[in-house]
Amino acid sequence: MSYRRTLRWSHIASSGCLGFTLIELLIVVGIIGLLASIAIPQLVSARRSGNHASAIASLRVISSAQGAFASSCANGAFATTLAQLASGTTDGDVPFISPDLSSGAVVTKSGYNVSVARGADGLVPADGACNGVAAGDLSTTFYATATPLVPGSSGDWFYWMGTPGTIFRSTDPIAEDRGNSEAPGGEPITSARSPRSGASSLDDDERTSVPDRPRPGASRSR
């Protein structure tokens, strides 16, 4: 038996099939761990950056949808929920907002909760909207928010947009409920297409130039 075992190990040694030593395996594992420690934070940061861009884009879409709704369907008034923008001016008509932003009172998209609400400074219009929304469910002002599902993980910024279309961001939740507020908190980052003016006050470069992370030592409110 001992002679056969010796022959078997001699055959393995002569064929070069000795495998890896423990030291070699530890080196490989260490290299993999080092690469992962470099790559994973970059992937997480890229995902957050994409979520930030998606949240801002969602607010711009809401601003444009509200502008079209107010001018063509609601006699200058605005929707107070996303669902009110989900139907067009007539049966079968194109809705004012896409289905991915009108599936509920609060829509979860790309790591953010997006919603629309009645402005506390708004008035109830005299007439309802052409798509069946009653006057009591409309308002002369509105505001929209995009809040991260997991602050610091799915997103670093809380976003807020009022009736004029300016988007504000803060590392803390923005509690402002007046749609026409000029200083809701945080800092303005862009002016979306205004429902009233139909134009943006910033060019494309300014609208897309948004830092990925909060600046160290920056003020959280203005």
N, C-alpha and C positions, 0 to 999 in steps of 0.2 A: 504494500500500500504506500509506504514511504517512497519507494522507488518511482511509482507511477505519479505521485504528487510532484516529485522533483522533475520528472520529465514534462509534466503539464506546465509548470512554472517556467521551465527552460524554453518551452515552445512559445509561451506568451512573451517572454523577454526577447527572444530572437525575432519575433514578428513585429516588435515595436508597439504593442498594444498595452502599454502599462497604464494609460489614462493620465488624469491630472493629479498632481499632488495637492494636499490640503492648502499649502501656501499659495499655489497657483489659483485655486478656486477662490480663496479669500481675496486675492488681488483683483480677480475679475468682478467679484461681488462689490468690492470697494469702488472700482471704476464705474460700475453701473449706478451705485448709490450716488457718486459724485455728479454724474451726468443728470440723474433725476433731480438732485437738489438744485441744479442750475435751470433745468428745463421747466419743471413744474411751476415754480413761481411766475415764470414768463408766460406760461399757458393760462394761469389763473388771471394774471394782469390783462392779458389779451381778451379773455372772456369778459372781464369787468368793463373794459373799454368798449367792447361790442355792445354790451348791455346799456351803457351810458348813451351810445349813439342811437340805439333802438328807442330808448325812452324819449330822447329829444325829438326823434322823428315822429313818434306817436303823438306827441303834443302838437307838433306842426300840422299833422294830418287833422287832428281835432280842431285846430284853429281854422283851417281851410274849410272843413266840413261845416263848422258853425257859421262861417261867413256865407257859404252857399245856402244853408238852411234859412238864415235870417233874411237874406235878400230875395230869395225866390219862393219861400214857403211860409214864413212866420211873421211877415210884416215888420221885420226889424228885431224881433225877439229871438231868444236863443234857447236851445234844448238844455234841459237840466239833468239829463242822463244820457249815456251812450246809446241806450236802446232806442231813444227817440230819433236818433239819426240813422237808424238801421233800415228805414223804409223811405222810398222816394216820394215824389210829389203825387204820383198816382199809382194804382195797382200795377205791378210789373215793371215800374220805372226803376232806374238805377238808384240804389240807396245813397245817402249823403256820405256814408262812411263804410269802410270795408268790413266784412264779417269778423275778421280777427280782432276788431276793436269794438264790436257791438254784441258780444256774446253774453253779457251780463252787466250788472250795475258796476262791478269791479272786474276788469279784464287783466288777466295775468299774461304777460308777454315778455320774453327774454329777460327773466329775472326781476321784473318790475310789476307792481300793481298799478294799473292806470284807471282813473275815474274822472267823472265830470260831476259838478254840483252847482246848485243855484247860488248866486252871489247874495250875500246878506244885504247888500246895498241895492239889489235889483227890485224892480216893480213887476207886478203881474200885468201882462198886456190885456187889451180889451178883447182881442180875437184869438182863436186857436190857429193851429197850423194846418196847412193844406193836406198833410199826411195823417190827419186825425188826432194829433196831440192837442188836448184841451188847453185853453188859455191859462187855467190855473196851474198847469204843469210846466209852463214856460216862464221865462224871466228876461228882464232887460239886461242882466249881467250874468256871467258865469265864471267859474274858475275850474281848472283841471290840474290834477296832480299825478305824479309818477313816483312811487315810493319803492325802494328795494325790498325784495322778499326777505333777504337776510342782509341787513346793513353790514358793510365791510366785506361781504363775501360775494353776493350777487351784484352788488353795486355800492359805491361810496357816497353817492350824491342823492339828495332828495330834491325833486324838481316840482316847480309850481308855475302855472301860467294863468293869467287873468284875461279879461275881455280884450284889452288892447293887443294881446299877442306876445308880450315880452315874457321870455322864459327865465325864471330865477332858479338858482341852485343853492343848496346849503348842506353841510354835513349833519345838520339836525333837521327834524321834521319842521316844515313851514305850516304854521297853524292859521294863517290869514284866510278869512272866508269872504272878504269883500272883492268882488270881481274887478272893480276899477282901482284897486289899491296900487299906488305907484311904488310903494316900498313894503312889500309883504315880508321881507326878511331874506337873508342870504345875499347873493350877488347876481345881477343880470348877466346872462351869458350870450343871449341872442334875441333878436326880435323876429318872431315867426310872422307869417303872413297875417296881418291884422284883419279880423272880421269886418272892421269898419272902413279901413282905408284900402284894403286889398293889396297892400304893398309892404315890402320889408324895408327897414331902415338900415340894414347891414348888407354888405356884399357877401358872396358865396364863401370867400376865404374866412371872413370873420365868423360866419355861421357854422363852419365846420371846425374851427380852431378851438377845441375844448380840451384842456388838460385832463389826463386820465385820472390822476389822484389829487386829493386836497393838498394844497401847499402847506408845508409845515409852518406853524405859527400864524396862519391866516385867520382872520376874523371870521367867526361863524355867522354873524348877523351884521346887518348894516343899519 
